[in-house]
Amino acid sequence: MTYRVKLYEADASPAELREAERRFREALEATLGDPALVVPVFQACQRILGTHGDEPARDSLSEGEWLVLEQWRAAETAAVAAAFGPNRYMGDAMYAIEI
């Protein structure tokens, strides 16, 4: 399954956005270990958060759910740092993953 990353940055040119989106994708894929894992891990994480809320308690999740959530969070952090820089806070990073 394919996906598209859309970044939102008001002060960037279209070329800068395309380059940042490329870096975002590469970091996601490298952190997860394979491009084919991005969509299923993202979708699983969305289901977990939809069921348990944005900050689920560790003991409310199964071991598998916790591992998926931690795996996605690590990939997301790496992708945001690659796209926006290491000092960019997650709350400021605006992006969407379109499947």
N, C-alpha and C positions, 0 to 999 in steps of 0.2 A: 504494500500500500504506500502511496506517495503522500508527501506532505509539503507544505509551503510555510516558510517563516515570513512574517510581516512585522517589521520593526517600525516604531513611531518615534521620530526624533525631529523636532521642529527646526533645529539649527543645522541640519545636515542636508547636503545636496543629494539628488537622486543617485549619483554614482557612489557617494559615501554610504548611503543606506544599503545599496546593493552589496557593497563590500562588507559592511557590518553584518548583513544577513548571511552572507557566505561564511564568515567567521563563526557566527552563531550556530549554523548548521554543522560545520566541521567540529566544533567543540561538543555539541550534543552527541553526535555520532561517535566521536572518539571516546567520550566518557562512558557512553553506554556500551561501546565495544563493537557495534555493527549498525550501519544505517537502517537495517531492517527492524531493529529494536525500538526505534524512536516512536513510531505510531502505537504499537501495542503497549509500551510502557507508559506513554502519555495518556492513552485511553484508560488504562488500569488505574493510574494515579487520579484521573478525573473522577472515576467511579468511587474510589476510596474517599476522596475529599467530598464528593457529593453525598455520600452515605454518612460519613463521620464528622464533617465540618472541616474548616480550613486548617485548624490546628488540633488534630485528633490526639487524644491521650494515648501513649504507647500501649497501655494495658487494654485499650478498647479495640486494638487491631490484632489480627493473627500475625504470626511470624512472617508469612509470605507478604501480607499487606504492608507490614512495616518495612520489609526489605525493598519492595517496589517503590514505596514512598521515599525512602532514603536514597535509592538509586536515582530516581527522578530529580530529587532536590540537588544532588551532587551534579548531575548533568546540567540542570537549569542554572546553577551557580556558575559553573564553568562557561556555559554559553553566554550568559550575561556579561561576565568578565571579559570574554573574548570579543564580544560585540561592542560593549560600551566602555570597557576599561576596568581595571581591578578595583578602583575606588568608587565605583558606581553602586549605589544601594538598590536592592531588589525593588523597593517601593517606587523607585524612579524609573525603572526599566519598563518600557511599554512595548509589548510584543504580543503577537497572536500566532498560534500554530493552526493552520488550516489543513484539514485532511480531505 
